[in-house]
Structures are given as structure tokens and as C-alpha cells.
Amino acid sequence: MELEKRLSAIIGQAEGTWGVVVEEQGSAKGIRFEHVPDELFIAESVIKVPIMAAVFAAREQGHFRLDDQLVLRQEDLVGGSGILYALSPGLKLTIRDLVTLMIIQSDNTATNVLIDLVGKAQIDQTMCDLGMRQSYYSRKLMIYPLDITENNKITARDVANMLGQMATGSYLSERACKEMLAIMKKQQVRNGLPSQLPNEEESHYPAWELPCKSGWDTGRQHDVGLLYTKNRCFSITALSKDVTAQSALNTLGLLGRAVYDYAILAVD
């Protein structure tokens, strides 16, 4: 298959170790590409997607409404990505706004507030329900000191299972999946999978959407999402380690472009 050859070539030329799964959703062809799908990677901010799903699960169970407000406390503020750490304690935010900040700005403070809201047991159950059998949640973000063994871990296969359920509306409800994907479509960190896709000025190319979530730290660069174009949908999971940021971001862009080109040409 042409797509498999192109993806294999990109990964073969990339530095570091990669876990990649690409799968067309809703297709009778069963198009699926896997490379090291079961190796555990430190999750970085990709863990925020199942945390979002856990919040929606708790909403579905009647524990709260997404429009309910929470008060930002001084002890909630942590550094790293996001903006809430720079704002004043006492600020009131809806749960929906906190989820949005967690996803589109990868806000660590918002993430920890939501973890406190739903609890570890809810996150663990959600990951199980999403088919994330080897992955696990261990700790909140940016809380030090910590034992390195406490890192949250994911596999490409597990993330692909999660994305597949979201794409098909089979987790919780079709409504909940659409709501979560609508948030992911507002993603502001787009230097990975979407980075080499045609821009709006290139109107001769078919339009696309790529709700996604990245995660990064020294030596690691991940991006996962769903590429929609020409009435087709592909889940793309790409996890890496032992990489430099610039090289890994280029690899992510190449992977996203390879899937896009395949989707619009439909040569297989």
C-alpha cells in the first residue's frame, strides 16, 4: 500500500524511537498502519485527552454541569504551558472553559484543577473504557519533587483506540464525542501534525480539519489527532523519544502530510 510505504520511509529516516498508528475511521477497507504500537512512552500532555474524556464521563453521570464554575486558588497555580498560572487567584471559570484551556493551550493549572475535580479513579476507569489497556495515569502535572517512575504513560495503540471511539461517537454518546472534538478543533498548538498541510491561501487543495493534542518535553515530541478531509477521517497517533524538537516536529509534519495526500488522492 502506498501510504504504508510513505509512512515507513518517513519513520525510517527520523531520529529517535517512534510509536505510530494511522487508521481510517468508518472505512470498509480497514486501512491501518502500525509501527511499534505497544511501546510505552511518557505521555506528556497527550494525557490531557483522556482527562477531558473523564470530565465528560463525570458530566454524563450527573456529578456536575460543564457550565458550573470553579474558583482558581493560589495552591492550584503551576508553571509550564498555559496561561492560568499568570492570572489572579479568585478567578471563576466554568468547567468547560477549564477543559478548553487544558486542550487548546495545554494549560497545566487547568489540568490539575480538573484532576482534583474528577479524581484518579474516574480517570483510570475512563482510560479503561476508551480501550487504553496498557496506558496509565499516575500523577498531576508540574508537581515536584517526584519519582521519575511516577510518569503518566501511553502507547500508540491505546491512543489510537481512544481516537477511534471519539471519531465514531462510540464513547459515552455521539453528542459528547462531538463536544470533545469541537474543543480539539480549536487547538492553538499546531506545529506538529498540521504544520505541513495546505493553508487557507492554497484554495486549490481540498479543505481539512485536524482536531489534535500535542505533548512535549526534552527529547520527546508527540502529536495525536483526527484528520478530516474529502469525507474521510483518519486517526493519527505519533509518539517519540530520544529526539530533538526541530527534527521531531518536521517528522510529525511529514506524517500529517502523507496521510492528507493519501486521503485526497485515494489511490489504493
Phi, psi and chi 1 to 4 in degrees:
 res  aa     phi    psi   chi1   chi2   chi3   chi4
   1 MET       -  135.6 -173.9  176.4   73.8      -
   2 GLU   -61.3  -41.0 -172.5   60.9   34.9      -
   3 LEU   -63.1  -43.7  176.1   60.5      -      -
   4 GLU   -60.7  -41.6 -176.5  176.6   79.4      -
   5 LYS   -62.3  -43.5  -68.8  178.7 -178.2  177.1
   6 ARG   -68.9  -42.6 -173.3  165.7  170.9 -173.1
   7 LEU   -64.0  -42.2  -65.7  173.7      -      -
   8 SER   -61.8  -39.1  -65.7      -      -      -
   9 ALA   -66.4  -40.6      -      -      -      -
  10 ILE   -63.2  -46.8  -67.4  168.1      -      -
  11 ILE   -67.1  -37.6  -64.0  168.2      -      -
  12 GLY   -62.5  -28.3      -      -      -      -
  13 GLN   -94.2   -5.4  -65.7  170.9    9.1      -
  14 ALA   -83.6  150.5      -      -      -      -
  15 GLU   -80.6  160.3   68.4  175.7    2.4      -
  16 GLY    76.8 -165.6      -      -      -      -
  17 THR  -111.0  135.1  -61.0      -      -      -
  18 TRP  -125.7  140.5  -71.7   79.3      -      -
  19 GLY  -115.1  116.1      -      -      -      -
  20 VAL  -132.8  134.0  176.8      -      -      -
  21 VAL  -135.2  128.2  174.9      -      -      -
  22 VAL  -124.6  130.2  173.4      -      -      -
  23 GLU  -145.3  131.2 -177.2  174.1   23.8      -
  24 GLU   -78.2  135.0 -176.2  164.2   13.2      -
  25 GLN   -96.9  140.3  -57.3  -62.3  -38.8      -
  26 GLY    68.7   25.6      -      -      -      -
  27 SER  -113.9  136.9  171.2      -      -      -
  28 ALA   -74.1  -14.2      -      -      -      -
  29 LYS   -72.8  -24.1  -66.9 -178.0  179.9  179.7
  30 GLY    67.0   35.2      -      -      -      -
  31 ILE   -66.1  121.7  -62.0  166.1      -      -
  32 ARG  -152.2  132.2 -175.4  177.7  176.1   95.3
  33 PHE  -122.5  134.7  169.9   84.3      -      -
  34 GLU  -132.8  139.0  -64.0 -178.5  -11.9      -
  35 HIS  -141.0  115.9  176.4   81.7      -      -
  36 VAL    48.9   56.5 -165.2      -      -      -
  37 PRO   -73.9  -18.3   29.3  -36.9      -      -
  38 ASP  -110.1    8.5  -64.5  -43.3      -      -
  39 GLU   -78.9  136.3 -178.5  157.3  -14.2      -
  40 LEU   -79.2  132.0  -76.7  166.1      -      -
  41 PHE  -119.7  146.8  -70.0   76.4      -      -
  42 ILE   -59.2  128.6  -65.2  174.4      -      -
  43 ALA   -69.8  -30.5      -      -      -      -
  44 GLU    50.7 -144.8  -57.5  -56.8  -17.7      -
  45 SER   -80.2   -1.1  -71.5      -      -      -
  46 VAL   -62.7  -24.4  175.0      -      -      -
  47 ILE   -62.0  -17.7 -162.2   67.0      -      -
  48 LYS   -69.5  -21.2  -66.3  168.6 -177.6  174.8
  49 VAL   -70.1  -51.4 -178.3      -      -      -
  50 PRO   -64.2  -27.1   16.4  -29.0      -      -
  51 ILE   -65.3  -42.6  -69.3  171.0      -      -
  52 MET   -57.7  -45.4  172.9  176.1   65.5      -
  53 ALA   -61.1  -35.9      -      -      -      -
  54 ALA   -65.8  -37.4      -      -      -      -
  55 VAL   -63.2  -44.3  172.2      -      -      -
  56 PHE   -65.9  -35.5  -86.0   79.2      -      -
  57 ALA   -63.5  -43.2      -      -      -      -
  58 ALA   -64.9  -35.5      -      -      -      -
  59 ARG   -62.5  -46.1 -171.2  -85.3  -58.5  -91.2
  60 GLU   -61.6  -30.2  -63.7  -76.1  -52.0      -
  61 GLN   -81.5   -2.0  -65.6  161.0   10.7      -
  62 GLY    86.2   15.3      -      -      -      -
  63 HIS   -74.1  -26.4  -64.2  -55.4      -      -
  64 PHE  -168.6  172.5   47.3   72.5      -      -
  65 ARG  -105.9  150.9  -61.2  174.6  -56.6  136.6
  66 LEU   -66.8  -19.5  -67.2 -174.3      -      -
  67 ASP   -87.4   -2.7  -68.5  -30.0      -      -
  68 ASP   -64.4  149.0  -70.4  -14.3      -      -
  69 GLN  -104.9  146.6  -67.4 -174.5  -34.1      -
  70 LEU  -122.1  150.1  -60.8  176.7      -      -
  71 VAL   -98.3  128.6  177.3      -      -      -
  72 LEU   -74.4  125.6 -171.3   64.3      -      -
  73 ARG  -106.8  156.5  -54.2  169.5  -58.7  171.3
  74 GLN   -56.5  -40.9  178.7   66.9   45.9      -
  75 GLU   -72.0  -10.6   56.5  -94.8   36.7      -
  76 ASP   -80.0  -22.0  -66.0  -34.1      -      -
  77 LEU   -73.1  123.0  -54.1 -179.0      -      -
  78 VAL  -133.6  157.5  -65.2      -      -      -
  79 GLY   -84.4 -158.6      -      -      -      -
  80 GLY    86.7 -150.2      -      -      -      -
  81 SER   -72.7  156.8   54.9      -      -      -
  82 GLY   110.0 -172.6      -      -      -      -
  83 ILE  -129.4  -20.9 -169.2  173.0      -      -
  84 LEU   -62.5  -29.5  -71.8 -177.6      -      -
  85 TYR   -61.4  -21.8   73.2   89.8      -      -
  86 ALA   -93.8   -1.9      -      -      -      -
  87 LEU   -99.5  174.3  -57.5 -176.5      -      -
  88 SER   -88.8  135.1  -59.0      -      -      -
  89 PRO   -56.0  149.0  -23.2   33.5      -      -
  90 GLY    99.9  -13.8      -      -      -      -
  91 LEU   -63.0  135.0  177.2   67.7      -      -
  92 LYS  -100.7  130.6  -67.2 -178.0  178.8  179.2
  93 LEU  -133.0  142.8  -64.8  140.5      -      -
  94 THR   -72.6  157.4   66.5      -      -      -
  95 ILE   -60.4  -37.5  -64.8  170.4      -      -
  96 ARG   -60.8  -42.6 -172.1 -174.1  -54.8  -83.8
  97 ASP   -64.6  -38.8  -73.3  -17.7      -      -
  98 LEU   -64.1  -42.1  -71.6  164.4      -      -
  99 VAL   -62.1  -43.5  172.6      -      -      -
 100 THR   -61.1  -46.0  -59.5      -      -      -
 101 LEU   -63.5  -38.7  -73.4  169.1      -      -
 102 MET   -60.5  -38.8  173.5  176.8   69.6      -
 103 ILE   -86.8  -51.1  -63.9  -61.5      -      -
 104 ILE   -84.8  -21.7   74.7  170.9      -      -
 105 GLN  -117.6    3.5  -72.0 -161.9  -17.5      -
 106 SER    54.3   42.4 -152.4      -      -      -
 107 ASP   -70.9  118.7 -164.8  -68.7      -      -
 108 ASN   -73.4  -35.5  -69.1  -33.8      -      -
 109 THR   -63.0  -47.7  -64.9      -      -      -
 110 ALA   -57.9  -40.1      -      -      -      -
 111 THR   -60.8  -48.0  -56.3      -      -      -
 112 ASN   -66.6  -35.7  -73.2   -7.3      -      -
 113 VAL   -61.9  -41.5  170.4      -      -      -
 114 LEU   -71.4  -34.6  -66.8  169.8      -      -
 115 ILE   -61.6  -44.4  -69.7  169.7      -      -
 116 ASP   -62.2  -35.0  -73.6  -20.3      -      -
 117 LEU   -66.3  -46.8  176.5   68.0      -      -
 118 VAL   -96.8  -28.7  -60.5      -      -      -
 119 GLY    86.6  156.7      -      -      -      -
 120 LYS   -62.7  -38.8 -175.5  178.4 -173.7  -60.0
 121 ALA   -60.9  -39.7      -      -      -      -
 122 GLN   -66.4  -40.8  179.3   77.9   70.8      -
 123 ILE   -65.3  -44.5  -62.9  169.7      -      -
 124 ASP   -59.1  -45.6  -69.8  -16.4      -      -
 125 GLN   -65.9  -39.6 -175.8   59.8   54.6      -
 126 THR   -62.1  -45.1  -65.1      -      -      -
 127 MET   -62.7  -37.5  -66.9  178.0   72.0      -
 128 CYS   -63.8  -45.5 -179.4      -      -      -
 129 ASP   -65.1  -28.1  -66.5  -18.5      -      -
 130 LEU   -82.6    0.5  -73.9  167.1      -      -
 131 GLY    81.2   22.4      -      -      -      -
 132 MET   -93.0   78.6  -56.1 -177.5   76.6      -
 133 ARG   -77.1  -32.8  -55.3  -57.4 -177.5 -169.6
 134 GLN  -100.2  -22.1  -62.0 -179.4   73.7      -
 135 SER   -76.2  158.9  -54.7      -      -      -
 136 TYR  -156.9  150.6   53.8   87.8      -      -
 137 TYR   -98.5  132.7  163.8   80.4      -      -
 138 SER  -121.1  -35.3  -64.3      -      -      -
 139 ARG  -154.7  162.6   63.5  172.4 -179.2   87.4
 140 LYS   -72.6  172.8  -66.2  164.4   71.7  173.1
 141 LEU   -97.7  145.0  -78.9   66.0      -      -
 142 MET    58.9   32.3  -58.0  -60.0  -68.7      -
 143 ILE  -107.0  115.9  -56.1  -64.5      -      -
 144 TYR  -124.2  156.0  -60.3  104.2      -      -
 145 PRO   -76.9  159.8   29.7  -34.9      -      -
 146 LEU  -145.1  156.9   58.6   87.1      -      -
 147 ASP   -82.0  130.8 -173.3  -33.9      -      -
 148 ILE   -58.7  -24.0 -164.7   64.5      -      -
 149 THR   -71.3   -9.2   61.4      -      -      -
 150 GLU   -86.4    3.6  -66.9  179.2   -6.3      -
 151 ASN   -61.6  143.5  -83.7  -47.0      -      -
 152 ASN   -67.7  140.1  -53.5  -46.3      -      -
 153 LYS  -129.0  147.6  -64.1  -72.5 -174.8   70.8
 154 ILE  -141.6  159.2   53.5  174.5      -      -
 155 THR  -119.4  156.9   70.8      -      -      -
 156 ALA   -63.3  -37.7      -      -      -      -
 157 ARG   -63.0  -43.6 -174.5 -172.1  -55.3  -81.6
 158 ASP   -64.7  -43.3  -75.8   -7.4      -      -
 159 VAL   -63.9  -39.3  174.3      -      -      -
 160 ALA   -62.1  -39.5      -      -      -      -
 161 ASN   -59.4  -44.5  -70.9  -18.9      -      -
 162 MET   -61.7  -48.8  172.8 -176.2   68.0      -
 163 LEU   -62.4  -37.3  -67.8  173.0      -      -
 164 GLY   -61.7  -42.0      -      -      -      -
 165 GLN   -65.8  -38.4  -71.1 -154.9   42.1      -
 166 MET   -67.5  -40.0  -65.5  174.4   70.0      -
 167 ALA   -65.4  -36.0      -      -      -      -
 168 THR   -94.4   -0.9   56.8      -      -      -
 169 GLY    70.0   24.4      -      -      -      -
 170 SER   -98.0    0.3   55.7      -      -      -
 171 TYR  -100.9  124.4  177.2   68.3      -      -
 172 LEU    64.7  -72.9  -64.7  177.2      -      -
 173 SER  -164.2  160.3   66.4      -      -      -
 174 GLU   -60.8  -37.9 -174.2  174.6   -3.4      -
 175 ARG   -61.0  -47.6  170.2 -159.9  170.1 -157.0
 176 ALA   -62.5  -42.2      -      -      -      -
 177 CYS   -64.0  -41.1  -70.8      -      -      -
 178 LYS   -63.8  -38.7  -74.9 -177.6  175.7  179.4
 179 GLU   -64.1  -43.5  -74.2 -177.3  -82.5      -
 180 MET   -65.7  -42.5  -71.4 -172.1  -77.3      -
 181 LEU   -68.0  -32.3  -70.2  174.8      -      -
 182 ALA   -62.3  -37.3      -      -      -      -
 183 ILE   -67.2  -46.1  -68.0  170.8      -      -
 184 MET   -63.6  -27.7  -67.2  175.2   68.9      -
 185 LYS   -67.8  -17.4  -74.0  178.2 -178.9  179.3
 186 LYS   -89.7    8.3  -61.6  174.5 -176.4  176.6
 187 GLN   -48.7  132.2 -179.7   59.6 -110.9      -
 188 GLN  -101.6  -17.0  -63.8 -178.0   -0.7      -
 189 VAL   -94.6   99.0 -177.3      -      -      -
 190 ARG  -128.1   36.6  -54.8 -175.0   68.8   79.9
 191 ASN   -94.5    8.7   57.5   -5.2      -      -
 192 GLY  -110.9 -110.3      -      -      -      -
 193 LEU   -53.6  -40.1  -69.8  173.0      -      -
 194 PRO   -81.7   -5.8   -6.1   22.5      -      -
 195 SER   -66.6  -24.2   63.7      -      -      -
 196 GLN  -112.1   15.3  -62.4 -174.8   33.4      -
 197 LEU   -82.3  156.4  -60.9 -174.7      -      -
 198 PRO   -58.7  141.8  -21.1   31.8      -      -
 199 ASN   -90.5  177.0   58.3   42.0      -      -
 200 GLU   -62.9  -25.5  -66.5  179.6   -2.5      -
 201 GLU   -73.4  -20.9  -63.8  175.6   -3.5      -
 202 GLU   -90.0   67.2  -59.8  174.6  -85.9      -
 203 SER   -69.5  -12.2   56.2      -      -      -
 204 HIS   -77.0  -10.0   54.1  -71.3      -      -
 205 TYR   -92.7  146.9  -73.6  101.0      -      -
 206 PRO   -60.4  144.6  -23.5   33.3      -      -
 207 ALA   -66.9  158.3      -      -      -      -
 208 TRP  -148.5  159.6   55.8  -89.1      -      -
 209 GLU  -133.6  145.6  -71.7 -174.9  -59.5      -
 210 LEU  -143.8   80.5 -150.8  173.1      -      -
 211 PRO   -62.5  126.4   20.9  -30.7      -      -
 212 CYS  -150.7  169.1   56.8      -      -      -
 213 LYS  -147.0  125.2 -178.1   72.4 -166.8   79.5
 214 SER  -102.7  172.9   57.6      -      -      -
 215 GLY  -159.5  141.4      -      -      -      -
 216 TRP  -155.9  157.0   64.0   92.0      -      -
 217 ASP  -165.8  179.3 -160.0   -9.9      -      -
 218 THR   -56.4  121.4  -57.2      -      -      -
 219 GLY    84.6   -1.5      -      -      -      -
 220 ARG  -135.1  140.6  -65.1 -178.3  -71.8  -83.8
 221 GLN  -151.7  113.0 -161.4   81.2   43.2      -
 222 HIS  -117.8  156.2  -48.0  -35.1      -      -
 223 ASP  -156.1  138.1 -153.2   -2.9      -      -
 224 VAL  -140.4  145.3  -50.8      -      -      -
 225 GLY   179.8 -171.6      -      -      -      -
 226 LEU  -124.1  120.0  -66.8  163.0      -      -
 227 LEU   -95.0  120.3  174.2   63.1      -      -
 228 TYR  -110.1  124.7  -66.0   89.2      -      -
 229 THR  -162.2  141.2 -172.4      -      -      -
 230 LYS    50.8   46.4  -71.2 -169.6   67.5  175.9
 231 ASN    60.5   23.9  -62.4  -43.8      -      -
 232 ARG  -121.2  154.7  -54.3 -178.7   78.9  172.7
 233 CYS  -138.3  128.5  174.3      -      -      -
 234 PHE  -123.9  130.5  -70.8   81.4      -      -
 235 SER   -84.4  138.1   64.7      -      -      -
 236 ILE  -129.5  121.0  -50.1  174.0      -      -
 237 THR  -121.2  123.0  -59.2      -      -      -
 238 ALA  -137.4  113.2      -      -      -      -
 239 LEU  -117.5  144.6  -45.9  175.9      -      -
 240 SER  -143.8  159.0   68.9      -      -      -
 241 LYS  -150.6  160.9   59.2 -174.9  176.6 -178.4
 242 ASP    59.8   44.9  -57.3  -38.1      -      -
 243 VAL  -126.0  162.5  -63.9      -      -      -
 244 THR   -97.2  150.7   56.4      -      -      -
 245 ALA   -59.3  -49.7      -      -      -      -
 246 GLN   -61.4  -45.2 -176.9  175.9   -0.7      -
 247 SER   -65.7  -42.6  175.7      -      -      -
 248 ALA   -67.5  -39.5      -      -      -      -
 249 LEU   -63.6  -37.3  -71.7  171.3      -      -
 250 ASN   -64.0  -42.2 -178.6   60.6      -      -
 251 THR   -61.5  -43.4  -62.7      -      -      -
 252 LEU   -59.7  -43.8  -71.7  168.9      -      -
 253 GLY   -62.1  -40.3      -      -      -      -
 254 LEU   -64.4  -40.1  -70.1  171.3      -      -
 255 LEU   -63.5  -46.0  -68.5  170.5      -      -
 256 GLY   -60.5  -42.3      -      -      -      -
 257 ARG   -67.5  -37.2 -174.1   59.4 -169.7 -115.9
 258 ALA   -61.4  -42.8      -      -      -      -
 259 VAL   -67.6  -41.4  178.1      -      -      -
 260 TYR   -60.3  -48.5  173.3   83.2      -      -
 261 ASP   -60.1  -42.1  -72.9  -12.7      -      -
 262 TYR   -62.7  -43.3  170.9   79.7      -      -
 263 ALA   -62.8  -39.1      -      -      -      -
 264 ILE   -83.3  -23.6   64.1  171.4      -      -
 265 LEU   -89.2  -33.4  -67.3  174.4      -      -
 266 ALA    48.9   52.5      -      -      -      -
 267 VAL   -82.0  -21.3  -66.5      -      -      -
 268 ASP   -85.8      -  -74.7  -22.1      -      -
